[in-house]
């Protein structure tokens, strides 16, 4: 998303009672998906269909070694990356603990675990916190820690070769680290076997993580003390990593198809009250938490490290000196990513379905307001960013006086008013997606700014 994708909405202005319009919730779907992953062709001779699953828990993920010098694909091994120096590309590959030995030898020995041409695909290791995907260019010899080698960057195509893989892997919520950016933010999650964390853990669906925020925000410079602004509510997410690869290109350059993306279910409830400092008309973005996870997925024997980042924020935009009191519930799903097809190149994928249920909204004073609870998300491989996305469900309202409403049907309006719900989705594909072995993207490809908006309620009343 995080980066990434969120499912919330936020302040609007005037009233917001769908009860007043005769419906309790409205569904809205946004689909701009010019490139879904290509369907995998029947497995050809010599091509394997690799499973895509979460890496085993409770033990270090073994290093996969592709014996490219003999034309063989990746094999599972007990090798580990004992250390890695990114500056000079040197790595130490170890097997079992070894006795101390003399200075490194100048030539390889028969017992060396790797050879020139081998591809190393490793889970996070010392010096390589985002994992390692590299090709051995020189074997330097033995040390007391293992075999030291020189490496150069390479691609997944060099380790997956002609094989195929396609699957979704849920992100373990326990692997997510959270950095609160303001006071009043709490984090909780729930997973299988009854394991829970945080004050809200007992109420969460399995596999979900949740951020609760209850904090004050800056008010307009001339706002009275009684107009103090605050934000409260939660965002709940169950993210998944989507990965597919089809290397059966028939001798062509690069794979036949590939896909990398993030998807999941979202729900949120949020309230903004008071006179926030956004009376100049310029959007005021207030990040309140950063989330990071580096899940390791197993593509056959190959550990693929996926990096996910998500920054949750509140954004308020207003052109008048407006005091708000807005609440809303949102539920839905999302999918963002990049899809590659031979002959067509990379294509952005972005879909979203949202159901919004207004609780209440009121605005005092004339003006316009647009409020969003959104998220900036990014997803990539081995520490490189592949796809970024910004998803921001919002409420937008305008009034020429005072308007208020609640779901019990009670309204109070003086003047004209209107409230709209909607969401913005934007982002881009990055050249780092060439890690799949596809041609380098020489420029960033925008996902395109997608917007869907719908009228929640409006009216005109004179008292």
C-alpha positions as CSV (number, residue, x, y, z in Angstrom):
1,X,0.0,0.0,0.0
2,X,-0.7,-0.3,2.9
3,X,1.3,1.0,-0.4
4,X,-1.4,0.0,-0.2
5,X,-4.9,0.9,-0.4
6,X,-7.3,1.6,2.4
7,X,-10.9,1.6,2.8
8,X,-12.2,4.5,4.7
9,X,-14.0,7.6,4.0
10,X,-14.3,10.7,5.9
11,X,-15.8,14.0,6.7
12,X,-18.2,15.6,4.6
13,X,-20.1,18.6,5.3
14,X,-23.6,19.0,5.6
15,X,-25.9,16.2,6.2
16,X,-25.6,12.7,5.5
17,X,-28.5,10.7,6.3
18,X,-29.2,8.0,3.8
19,X,-32.1,7.3,6.0
20,X,-33.5,10.6,4.6
21,X,-33.0,9.3,1.1
22,X,-34.6,6.0,1.8
23,X,-31.6,3.6,1.7
24,X,-29.3,2.4,4.4
25,X,-26.2,1.7,2.4
26,X,-25.0,2.0,-1.2
27,X,-22.4,-0.1,-3.1
28,X,-20.0,1.4,-5.5
29,X,-17.5,-0.4,-7.6
30,X,-14.4,0.9,-9.4
31,X,-12.7,-1.3,-11.9
32,X,-9.9,-0.3,-14.2
33,X,-8.1,-3.5,-14.8
34,X,-6.6,-3.6,-18.3
35,X,-4.2,-6.3,-17.3
36,X,-5.2,-9.2,-15.1
37,X,-2.6,-12.0,-14.8
38,X,-2.6,-14.1,-17.9
39,X,-4.0,-17.6,-17.6
40,X,-1.3,-20.2,-17.3
41,X,-0.8,-22.4,-20.3
42,X,-0.7,-26.2,-19.9
43,X,2.6,-27.2,-18.3
44,X,5.1,-28.1,-21.1
45,X,7.7,-30.8,-20.9
46,X,10.4,-29.7,-18.4
47,X,8.2,-27.0,-16.9
48,X,7.1,-27.2,-13.3
49,X,4.0,-25.7,-11.7
50,X,5.4,-24.3,-8.4
51,X,3.2,-23.8,-5.4
52,X,3.0,-20.3,-3.8
53,X,2.7,-20.4,-0.1
54,X,3.8,-18.7,3.1
55,X,7.3,-19.5,4.2
56,X,7.5,-22.1,7.1
57,X,7.2,-20.5,10.5
58,X,9.5,-21.2,13.4
59,X,12.8,-21.8,11.5
60,X,15.0,-19.7,9.2
61,X,14.0,-20.1,5.5
62,X,16.7,-22.0,3.6
63,X,18.5,-20.5,0.7
64,X,17.4,-21.7,-2.7
65,X,20.2,-22.3,-5.2
66,X,19.6,-22.4,-9.0
67,X,22.2,-24.6,-10.6
68,X,22.2,-22.6,-13.8
69,X,25.6,-23.9,-14.9
70,X,24.1,-27.3,-15.4
71,X,20.8,-26.1,-16.8
72,X,18.8,-27.2,-13.8
73,X,16.2,-25.1,-12.0
74,X,16.1,-24.1,-8.3
75,X,16.6,-26.7,-5.6
76,X,16.0,-26.6,-1.9
77,X,19.2,-26.5,0.1
78,X,20.4,-26.1,3.7
79,X,22.6,-23.1,2.7
80,X,22.5,-19.8,4.5
81,X,23.7,-16.4,3.7
82,X,26.0,-15.8,6.8
83,X,26.7,-12.2,5.8
84,X,26.4,-9.9,2.8
85,X,28.2,-6.6,2.0
86,X,26.0,-4.6,-0.4
87,X,28.8,-2.1,-1.2
88,X,31.1,-4.7,-2.8
89,X,28.6,-7.4,-3.5
90,X,30.4,-10.0,-1.4
91,X,28.5,-12.7,0.4
92,X,29.5,-15.6,2.7
93,X,27.6,-18.8,2.1
94,X,27.6,-21.3,5.0
95,X,26.2,-24.8,5.5
96,X,26.8,-26.3,9.0
97,X,29.0,-24.6,11.6
98,X,32.6,-25.0,10.6
99,X,35.9,-25.1,12.4
100,X,38.3,-22.2,12.1
101,X,40.6,-22.4,9.1
102,X,43.5,-20.6,7.6
103,X,43.2,-17.5,5.4
104,X,40.8,-17.8,2.4
105,X,42.2,-20.1,-0.3
106,X,42.8,-18.6,-3.8
107,X,40.9,-21.3,-5.7
108,X,37.7,-23.2,-5.3
109,X,37.7,-26.7,-3.7
110,X,35.5,-29.6,-4.5
111,X,33.5,-29.1,-1.3
112,X,32.3,-25.6,-2.1
113,X,28.5,-25.3,-1.7
114,X,28.2,-22.9,-4.7
115,X,29.9,-22.2,-8.0
116,X,30.2,-19.5,-10.5
117,X,26.8,-19.1,-12.3
118,X,24.7,-20.2,-9.4
119,X,21.8,-17.9,-8.4
120,X,21.2,-17.3,-4.7
121,X,17.7,-16.5,-3.5
122,X,17.7,-15.9,0.2
123,X,15.3,-14.8,2.9
124,X,16.5,-11.8,5.1
125,X,20.0,-12.4,6.3
126,X,22.8,-10.4,8.0
127,X,23.6,-7.4,5.7
128,X,20.5,-8.2,3.6
129,X,17.4,-7.3,5.6
130,X,15.3,-7.4,2.5
131,X,16.6,-10.7,1.3
132,X,19.1,-11.4,-1.4
133,X,18.7,-12.3,-5.1
134,X,22.1,-12.5,-6.7
135,X,24.3,-14.4,-9.1
136,X,27.7,-15.8,-8.2
137,X,30.4,-14.3,-10.4
138,X,33.5,-15.5,-8.5
139,X,34.3,-17.9,-5.7
140,X,36.9,-16.3,-3.4
141,X,37.5,-19.3,-1.1
142,X,36.8,-20.6,2.3
143,X,36.7,-18.6,5.6
144,X,35.9,-19.6,9.1
145,X,32.3,-18.6,8.5
146,X,31.8,-20.3,5.1
147,X,32.5,-19.8,1.4
148,X,33.0,-16.2,0.3
149,X,31.8,-15.2,-3.1
150,X,31.4,-12.2,-5.3
151,X,27.9,-11.6,-6.6
152,X,26.1,-9.4,-9.1
153,X,22.4,-8.5,-9.3
154,X,20.1,-10.8,-11.3
155,X,16.4,-11.4,-11.8
156,X,13.7,-13.9,-10.8
157,X,13.7,-15.2,-14.4
158,X,17.3,-16.5,-13.8
159,X,16.1,-18.7,-10.9
160,X,12.5,-19.6,-11.9
161,X,13.5,-20.2,-15.5
162,X,10.7,-21.9,-17.5
163,X,8.6,-22.7,-14.4
164,X,5.1,-21.4,-13.5
165,X,3.6,-20.1,-10.3
166,X,0.4,-18.4,-9.3
167,X,-1.1,-17.8,-5.9
168,X,-2.2,-15.5,-3.0
169,X,-0.5,-15.5,0.4
170,X,-2.2,-13.8,3.4
171,X,0.2,-11.5,5.3
172,X,0.7,-12.6,8.9
173,X,-0.5,-9.7,11.0
174,X,2.0,-10.6,13.7
175,X,4.8,-9.7,11.2
176,X,3.6,-6.2,10.7
177,X,5.5,-3.4,12.6
178,X,3.7,-0.2,13.4
179,X,5.2,3.3,13.9
180,X,2.7,5.6,15.4
181,X,3.1,9.2,14.1
182,X,0.9,10.8,16.7
183,X,-0.4,10.1,20.2
184,X,-3.5,8.1,20.6
185,X,-2.8,5.3,18.1
186,X,-3.1,1.7,19.1
187,X,-2.5,-1.5,17.1
188,X,-4.1,-4.9,17.4
189,X,-4.3,-8.1,15.4
190,X,-5.7,-11.6,15.4
191,X,-4.5,-14.8,13.8
192,X,-5.2,-18.6,13.9
193,X,-5.0,-20.8,17.0
194,X,-6.5,-18.0,19.1
195,X,-3.4,-15.8,19.0
196,X,-4.3,-12.2,19.6
197,X,-2.5,-8.9,20.4
198,X,-3.8,-5.5,21.5
199,X,-6.8,-4.2,23.3
200,X,-9.1,-4.9,20.3
201,X,-7.7,-8.3,19.4
202,X,-10.6,-10.3,20.8
203,X,-13.1,-8.6,18.4
204,X,-11.1,-9.0,15.2
205,X,-11.7,-11.6,12.5
206,X,-8.8,-14.0,12.1
207,X,-6.0,-12.7,9.9
208,X,-6.9,-9.1,10.4
209,X,-5.0,-6.2,11.8
210,X,-6.5,-3.0,13.2
211,X,-5.4,0.6,13.8
212,X,-7.3,2.7,16.3
213,X,-6.7,6.4,16.5
214,X,-8.1,8.9,19.0
215,X,-6.1,12.1,18.9
216,X,-6.4,15.9,18.6
217,X,-5.5,17.7,15.4
218,X,-4.5,21.3,14.7
219,X,-7.3,23.8,14.6
220,X,-7.7,26.9,12.5
221,X,-5.6,29.8,13.8
222,X,-8.5,31.9,14.9
223,X,-10.7,29.1,16.1
224,X,-12.2,29.4,19.7
225,X,-11.3,26.9,22.3
226,X,-14.7,25.3,21.9
227,X,-13.9,24.4,18.3
228,X,-11.0,22.1,19.2
229,X,-10.6,19.4,16.5
230,X,-10.1,15.7,17.0
231,X,-10.1,12.5,15.0
232,X,-11.2,9.1,16.2
233,X,-12.0,5.7,14.8
234,X,-10.3,2.6,13.3
235,X,-9.1,1.0,10.1
236,X,-9.2,-2.8,9.8
237,X,-7.3,-4.7,7.1
238,X,-6.6,-8.3,6.0
239,X,-3.9,-7.9,3.4
240,X,-2.8,-10.5,0.9
241,X,0.2,-10.7,-1.5
242,X,-0.6,-11.8,-5.1
243,X,2.2,-13.3,-7.1
244,X,2.3,-15.1,-10.5
245,X,5.0,-16.0,-13.0
246,X,4.9,-17.9,-16.3
247,X,8.3,-18.5,-17.7
248,X,7.2,-20.8,-20.5
249,X,8.1,-18.2,-23.2
250,X,9.3,-20.7,-25.8
251,X,12.7,-19.3,-26.0
252,X,11.7,-15.6,-26.0
253,X,13.2,-12.9,-23.8
254,X,11.7,-12.7,-20.4
255,X,8.7,-14.6,-19.0
256,X,5.4,-14.9,-20.8
257,X,3.5,-13.2,-18.0
258,X,3.9,-12.0,-14.4
259,X,2.0,-10.2,-11.8
260,X,2.8,-8.6,-8.4
261,X,0.2,-6.9,-6.3
262,X,-1.6,-6.5,-3.0
263,X,-5.3,-7.1,-2.2
264,X,-7.5,-7.5,0.8
265,X,-10.7,-6.6,2.7
266,X,-11.0,-3.3,4.5
267,X,-13.5,-1.9,7.0
268,X,-13.3,1.4,8.9
269,X,-15.3,3.8,11.0
270,X,-14.1,7.3,11.5
271,X,-15.2,10.6,13.0
272,X,-13.8,14.1,12.6
273,X,-15.0,16.8,14.9
274,X,-14.2,20.5,15.4
275,X,-12.6,23.2,13.2
276,X,-9.5,21.6,11.6
277,X,-6.7,23.8,10.3
278,X,-7.7,23.7,6.6
279,X,-9.6,26.9,6.1
280,X,-7.2,28.1,3.4
281,X,-8.5,25.6,0.8
282,X,-5.1,23.7,0.6
283,X,-5.4,20.0,1.6
284,X,-4.1,19.3,5.1
285,X,-2.6,15.8,5.2
286,X,-2.0,14.3,8.7
287,X,-0.2,10.9,8.7
288,X,-1.0,9.0,11.9
289,X,0.8,5.6,11.5
290,X,3.3,3.8,9.3
291,X,3.1,0.0,8.8
292,X,5.8,-2.3,7.4
293,X,6.0,-6.0,6.7
294,X,8.5,-8.1,4.7
295,X,6.7,-11.4,4.3
296,X,8.6,-14.3,2.8
297,X,6.6,-16.4,0.3
298,X,7.8,-19.7,-1.0
299,X,7.6,-20.1,-4.7
300,X,8.4,-23.8,-4.9
301,X,11.8,-23.9,-3.1
302,X,12.5,-20.3,-3.8
303,X,12.1,-17.8,-0.9
304,X,10.8,-14.5,-2.4
305,X,10.9,-11.5,-0.1
306,X,8.0,-9.1,-0.5
307,X,8.2,-5.7,1.0
308,X,4.9,-3.9,2.0
309,X,4.6,-0.4,3.4
310,X,1.5,1.5,4.3
311,X,1.1,5.0,5.7
312,X,-2.4,5.8,7.0
313,X,-3.4,9.5,7.0
314,X,-6.3,11.9,7.5
315,X,-6.8,14.7,5.0
316,X,-9.0,17.7,5.3
317,X,-9.6,20.3,2.6
318,X,-11.9,23.3,3.2
319,X,-12.4,26.8,1.7
320,X,-14.5,28.2,4.6
321,X,-14.2,28.5,8.3
322,X,-16.2,25.4,8.9
323,X,-16.9,23.3,12.1
324,X,-17.5,19.7,11.3
325,X,-19.0,16.7,13.0
326,X,-18.9,13.8,10.6
327,X,-19.1,10.0,11.1
328,X,-19.3,7.2,8.5
329,X,-18.8,3.4,8.1
330,X,-17.1,1.9,5.1
331,X,-16.6,-1.7,4.0
332,X,-15.1,-3.1,0.9
333,X,-12.1,-4.6,-0.8
334,X,-9.2,-3.5,-3.1
335,X,-6.7,-4.8,-5.5
336,X,-3.7,-3.0,-6.9
337,X,-0.7,-4.2,-8.8
338,X,1.2,-4.6,-12.1
339,X,0.6,-7.2,-14.7
340,X,3.0,-8.2,-17.5
341,X,2.3,-9.9,-20.7
342,X,4.9,-10.7,-23.4
343,X,4.4,-8.3,-26.3
344,X,2.3,-5.9,-24.3
345,X,4.6,-4.9,-21.4
346,X,3.5,-3.8,-18.0
347,X,-0.1,-2.7,-17.3
348,X,-1.5,-1.3,-14.1
349,X,-4.3,-3.1,-12.3
350,X,-6.6,-1.4,-9.8
351,X,-10.0,-2.4,-8.6
352,X,-12.2,-1.5,-5.7
353,X,-15.7,-2.1,-4.3
354,X,-16.9,0.0,-1.5
355,X,-20.1,0.1,0.6
356,X,-20.7,3.2,2.6
357,X,-23.2,3.6,5.4
358,X,-23.5,7.2,6.7
359,X,-24.0,7.8,10.4
360,X,-24.2,11.5,10.6
361,X,-22.7,14.7,9.3
362,X,-23.1,18.4,10.2
363,X,-21.4,21.6,9.2
364,X,-21.7,25.0,10.7
365,X,-21.0,28.0,8.5
366,X,-21.0,28.4,4.7
367,X,-18.3,26.8,2.7
368,X,-17.0,23.5,1.3
369,X,-15.2,20.6,3.0
370,X,-13.6,17.4,1.7
371,X,-12.3,14.9,4.2
372,X,-10.6,11.6,3.7
373,X,-9.1,8.8,5.7
374,X,-6.7,7.2,3.2
375,X,-3.5,5.2,2.9
376,X,-0.3,5.3,0.8
377,X,0.8,1.8,0.0
378,X,3.7,0.2,-1.8
379,X,4.6,-3.4,-2.7
380,X,7.9,-4.6,-4.1
381,X,10.5,-7.4,-4.1
382,X,13.7,-7.7,-2.2
383,X,13.6,-4.1,-1.0
384,X,12.8,-2.5,-4.4
385,X,9.6,-0.7,-4.9
386,X,7.4,-2.2,-7.7
387,X,3.9,-0.6,-7.3
388,X,2.7,2.4,-5.3
389,X,-0.9,3.3,-4.7
390,X,-2.8,6.0,-2.8
391,X,-6.4,5.1,-1.9
392,X,-8.6,7.7,-0.2
393,X,-12.3,7.1,0.4
394,X,-13.8,10.5,1.3
395,X,-16.9,12.6,2.1
396,X,-17.3,15.9,0.3
397,X,-19.9,18.5,1.2
398,X,-20.9,22.0,0.6
399,X,-23.4,24.3,2.4
400,X,-24.4,28.0,2.3
401,X,-25.5,28.0,5.9
402,X,-26.1,25.2,8.4
403,X,-27.1,21.6,7.6
404,X,-27.2,18.5,9.7
405,X,-28.8,15.0,9.6
406,X,-28.6,11.6,11.3
407,X,-29.6,8.1,10.5
408,X,-32.7,8.4,12.6
409,X,-34.1,10.7,10.0
410,X,-33.9,13.9,12.0
411,X,-32.6,16.8,10.0
412,X,-32.0,20.5,10.5
413,X,-31.2,22.6,7.4
414,X,-31.1,26.3,6.7
415,X,-30.1,27.0,3.1
416,X,-28.9,24.6,0.5
417,X,-26.6,21.6,1.1
418,X,-25.3,18.5,-0.5
419,X,-23.1,15.6,0.6
420,X,-21.2,13.2,-1.6
421,X,-19.3,10.1,-0.9
422,X,-16.5,8.8,-3.1
423,X,-12.9,7.6,-3.4
424,X,-9.7,8.5,-5.2
425,X,-7.2,5.9,-6.3
426,X,-3.9,6.8,-7.9
427,X,-0.4,5.3,-8.1
428,X,2.3,4.1,-10.5
429,X,4.4,1.2,-11.6
430,X,8.2,1.4,-11.1
431,X,11.1,0.2,-13.2
432,X,12.1,-2.2,-10.3
433,X,9.5,-4.6,-11.6
434,X,12.3,-5.6,-14.1
435,X,13.3,-7.9,-11.2
436,X,10.9,-10.4,-12.9
437,X,13.3,-10.5,-15.8
438,X,11.1,-8.4,-18.0
439,X,12.4,-5.4,-20.0
440,X,13.3,-2.4,-17.9
441,X,10.6,0.2,-17.5
442,X,12.4,3.4,-18.5
443,X,9.7,5.6,-17.0
444,X,7.2,5.2,-14.3
445,X,3.8,4.1,-15.5
446,X,0.9,5.8,-13.8
447,X,-2.0,3.7,-12.6
448,X,-4.2,6.6,-13.6
449,X,-6.2,8.7,-11.3
450,X,-9.4,6.9,-10.7
451,X,-12.3,8.6,-9.0
452,X,-15.9,7.5,-8.2
453,X,-18.3,9.8,-6.4
454,X,-22.0,9.4,-5.6
455,X,-24.6,11.7,-4.0
456,X,-25.5,10.8,-0.5
457,X,-28.1,13.5,0.3
458,X,-29.0,17.0,-0.6
459,X,-31.8,19.5,0.0
460,X,-32.8,23.1,0.3
461,X,-34.8,24.5,3.2
462,X,-35.5,28.0,4.4
463,X,-36.5,28.6,8.0
